[in-house]
Amino acid sequence: MIEGMILKGIGGFYYVKTGNEIYECRARGVFREEKITPFVGDIVLIRENETDKTGYIEKIYPRKSKLIRPPVANVTQALIVISMKNPDPNLWLLDRFLILVRHEGLNTIICLNKIDLVDCKEFNAVKSIYQKAGYNVIATSPVLDVGIDELRDTLENNITVFSGPSGVGKSSLLNQIQPNLQLKTGEISNKTKRGKHTTRHVELLELDNGGYVLDTPGFSSLDIDFIDNAEELKKYFNEINSVKNQCRFNSCLHYKEPDCEVKRLVEVGEISKIRYENYIKFFEEIKNRRRY
């Protein structure tokens, strides 16, 4: 038996990389009985058949991390791509992505793509919001070949979830980083100004620098139903959580309470008004969900 990593799973078949070989494998029935589903990114032990490069997955090693949407294991970081234009940046959706990734405990990088389509003022306004919130922000433009080397270095020797809404240019960026990937790039719908889906299945793509990226399908929404109490939400916003003890009340939710330091910092521009408004929207969403 040999050890390998699942790069792709389609229709009950799992494609496992072992050294320079790829084996098409089935999972043993015991996994179904135990309700265990192999994930892309799993390190597995397979019983191989050298004659036709097929095999059976015999063992799944313990996972260092696991995501459900998309289903992938052993990811080391998440890179969330948002475009500055075509489509316009959806910061409400970006903040939902950030909550999900924070919940999974992954290191997060934000990529602001298509910066060639906006002026510096517009770009810096968005960049400043997330740098102040403690995130690493990379600016990219495949057209101008800006930020591609920095992005490539960020992906080196990592297993990265490469995520973001449809149409923001994820596949174009990966093609620029490594042209031999030859990923299909999407178009922007003239009617909705949203991207058309191009990625249909979950697959780890191997990079020449030792990294792997998961080119995931675009999302139009993300559930945050794993947050049971609205009171827990503040820990997902770095800039809010860092001043939580400076409010008048220790139990302050930064919602309708008086003498709230978070609201004061929003008023003076130290905390982004957009981020705070998204916090309130998420807070009310969680609070209202608990009523039913």
C-alpha positions in Angstrom: 0.0 0.0 0.0 1.1 3.6 -0.7 0.3 7.0 0.7 -1.0 9.8 -1.4 -3.3 12.9 -1.5 -6.8 13.2 -3.1 -6.6 15.8 -5.8 -10.1 15.4 -7.3 -13.3 13.5 -6.6 -16.0 12.9 -9.3 -18.9 10.5 -9.2 -17.5 8.2 -6.5 -14.0 8.1 -8.0 -11.1 9.7 -6.2 -7.9 10.7 -8.0 -5.0 10.2 -5.7 -1.5 11.6 -6.3 1.4 9.4 -5.1 4.7 10.8 -6.1 4.5 11.3 -9.9 1.6 8.9 -10.3 -2.2 9.4 -10.2 -4.4 6.5 -9.2 -8.2 6.4 -9.9 -9.6 5.0 -6.6 -12.8 3.9 -5.0 -13.4 4.2 -1.3 -13.9 1.0 0.7 -17.5 0.3 1.8 -16.5 0.6 5.4 -16.3 4.4 4.9 -20.0 4.5 3.8 -20.9 2.3 6.8 -19.1 4.7 9.2 -20.6 7.7 7.2 -17.1 9.0 6.4 -16.7 10.8 3.0 -13.2 11.2 1.6 -12.5 14.9 0.9 -10.2 16.5 -1.7 -7.0 17.3 0.2 -7.2 14.1 2.3 -4.0 12.2 2.9 -4.9 8.6 2.3 -3.4 5.1 2.2 -4.4 3.2 -1.0 -4.1 -0.4 -2.1 -2.9 0.1 -5.6 -3.1 -1.9 -8.8 0.0 -1.0 -10.9 -1.3 -2.6 -14.1 -4.1 0.0 -14.7 -3.3 2.7 -12.0 -6.5 2.0 -10.1 -6.9 1.3 -6.4 -8.9 1.4 -3.2 -8.7 3.9 -0.4 -8.0 1.9 2.8 -7.3 4.7 5.3 -7.9 8.4 5.7 -5.3 10.1 7.9 -6.4 12.6 10.6 -7.3 16.0 9.0 -5.5 19.2 10.1 -8.5 21.3 8.9 -11.8 20.6 7.1 -14.2 22.8 5.1 -17.7 21.8 4.2 -18.4 24.4 1.6 -16.3 23.6 -0.5 -15.6 20.1 0.8 -11.8 20.0 1.2 -9.4 18.9 3.9 -6.0 20.0 5.2 -6.2 23.6 3.8 -3.5 25.9 5.2 -4.9 29.3 4.1 -7.8 31.0 2.2 -7.4 33.6 -0.4 -10.6 35.5 -1.1 -10.8 37.3 -4.5 -13.0 40.4 -5.0 -13.0 42.5 -8.2 -12.9 46.3 -8.1 -15.1 46.4 -11.2 -17.1 44.1 -13.4 -18.6 43.0 -11.1 -18.4 45.8 -8.5 -17.0 44.9 -5.1 -19.6 43.3 -2.9 -18.3 44.0 0.6 -21.3 42.4 2.3 -20.5 39.2 0.6 -16.7 39.6 1.3 -17.5 40.0 5.0 -19.5 36.8 5.0 -16.6 34.9 3.4 -14.3 36.3 6.1 -16.7 35.1 8.9 -16.7 31.6 7.4 -13.0 31.4 7.0 -12.4 32.8 10.5 -14.7 30.1 11.9 -12.5 27.5 10.3 -9.4 29.0 11.8 -7.6 29.6 8.5 -5.1 32.3 7.7 -6.8 34.7 5.3 -5.5 36.9 2.5 -7.8 39.3 0.5 -7.0 39.8 -3.2 -8.5 43.0 -4.8 -8.4 42.2 -8.5 -8.9 44.2 -11.7 -7.4 47.3 -10.1 -6.7 48.6 -13.7 -10.5 49.3 -14.0 -10.7 51.9 -11.2 -8.7 54.9 -10.0 -6.3 54.9 -7.0 -8.8 56.6 -4.7 -11.5 54.0 -5.2 -9.0 51.2 -4.8 -7.3 52.6 -1.7 -10.7 53.2 0.0 -11.5 49.4 -0.1 -7.9 48.4 0.7 -7.8 50.7 3.7 -11.0 49.2 5.2 -9.5 45.7 5.3 -6.0 46.6 6.2 -7.4 48.5 9.3 -9.3 45.3 10.1 -6.0 43.4 10.3 -6.1 41.6 6.9 -3.3 41.1 4.4 -4.4 42.7 1.1 -2.9 42.0 -2.3 -3.7 44.2 -5.3 -3.7 42.4 -8.7 -4.3 43.0 -12.3 -3.7 40.2 -14.9 -3.9 42.9 -17.6 -1.1 45.0 -16.2 0.7 42.0 -14.6 0.5 43.7 -11.2 0.7 41.7 -8.0 1.1 38.3 -9.8 4.6 37.6 -8.3 3.4 38.5 -4.8 0.4 36.2 -5.3 2.5 33.4 -6.5 4.8 33.7 -3.5 1.8 33.7 -1.2 0.6 30.4 -2.6 4.0 28.7 -2.4 4.1 25.5 -0.3 0.5 26.1 0.9 -2.8 24.4 0.2 -5.0 27.4 -0.6 -8.7 27.7 -1.0 -9.0 30.2 -3.9 -12.4 31.6 -3.4 -14.8 34.5 -4.2 -17.9 35.3 -6.2 -18.2 34.3 -9.8 -16.7 36.6 -12.4 -14.1 38.3 -10.2 -11.2 36.7 -12.2 -10.0 33.8 -10.1 -9.3 31.5 -13.1 -7.6 34.4 -15.0 -5.3 35.0 -12.0 -4.3 31.3 -11.7 -3.6 31.2 -15.5 -1.3 34.2 -15.1 0.4 32.6 -12.1 0.9 29.3 -14.0 -0.1 29.4 -17.7 -0.1 25.6 -18.2 -3.1 25.3 -16.0 -5.2 26.6 -18.9 -8.3 27.2 -16.8 -11.5 28.2 -18.5 -12.2 31.8 -17.8 -15.8 33.2 -17.3 -17.7 36.0 -18.9 -19.7 38.7 -17.2 -23.4 38.7 -18.0 -24.3 42.0 -19.5 -27.7 41.8 -17.9 -26.8 41.1 -14.3 -23.1 42.2 -14.3 -22.4 39.0 -12.5 -20.1 36.2 -13.4 -21.1 33.1 -15.2 -20.1 29.9 -13.4 -17.1 28.1 -15.0 -15.8 25.8 -12.3 -18.0 22.8 -11.8 -16.2 20.5 -9.4 -13.8 20.6 -6.5 -10.2 20.0 -7.6 -6.7 20.7 -6.2 -4.5 22.2 -8.8 -0.7 21.6 -8.4 1.6 24.5 -8.8 5.2 24.4 -9.8 6.3 26.1 -6.6 5.1 23.3 -4.4 1.7 24.7 -3.6 -1.8 23.5 -4.3 -4.9 25.7 -5.0 -8.5 24.8 -4.8 -10.3 26.6 -7.6 -13.7 26.6 -6.1 -17.1 27.4 -7.7 -18.3 31.0 -7.2 -20.8 31.7 -4.5 -23.8 34.0 -4.5 -24.4 33.6 -0.7 -22.9 32.0 2.3 -24.8 30.8 5.4 -23.5 31.8 8.8 -25.9 29.6 10.6 -23.0 28.1 12.6 -23.1 31.2 14.8 -25.7 30.3 17.4 -25.9 33.5 19.3 -25.7 37.1 18.0 -23.4 37.8 20.9 -20.7 35.7 19.3 -20.6 37.7 16.1 -18.2 40.4 17.4 -15.3 37.9 17.7 -15.4 37.6 13.9 -14.7 41.3 13.4 -11.1 42.0 14.4 -11.5 45.8 14.8 -14.6 45.4 16.9 -13.4 42.6 19.1 -10.1 44.5 19.8 -12.0 47.3 21.6 -14.8 45.3 23.2 -13.5 46.1 26.8 -13.6 49.9 26.2 -17.4 50.2 26.1 -19.4 51.4 29.1 -20.9 48.0 29.6 -18.9 44.8 29.5 -21.8 43.0 27.8 -22.0 45.7 25.1 -23.2 44.2 21.7 -22.3 47.5 19.9 -25.9 47.6 18.7 -28.2 50.0 20.6 -26.3 50.4 23.8 -25.2 53.9 25.0 -21.5 54.9 25.4 -20.3 52.3 22.9 -16.7 52.7 22.0 -17.2 50.9 18.7 -19.9 53.3 17.6 -17.7 56.2 18.6 -14.8 54.8 16.5 -17.2 54.4 13.5 -18.2 58.1 13.8 -14.6 59.3 13.8 -13.6 57.0 10.9 -11.3 54.6 12.9 -13.6 51.7 12.2 -15.2 51.4 8.7 -18.8 52.4 8.6 -19.4 49.8 5.9 -18.0 47.0 8.0 -20.0 48.2 11.0 -23.2 48.3 9.0 -22.5 44.7 7.8 -21.9 43.7 11.4 -25.4 45.1 12.3 -27.0 43.3 9.3 -25.5 40.0 10.3 -26.3 40.7 14.0 -30.0 41.2 13.2 -30.0 38.2 10.8 -28.8 35.9 13.6 -31.1 37.5 16.2 -34.2 37.2 14.0 -33.3 33.6 13.2 -33.4 32.6 16.8 -37.0 33.7 17.1 -38.2 31.0 14.8 
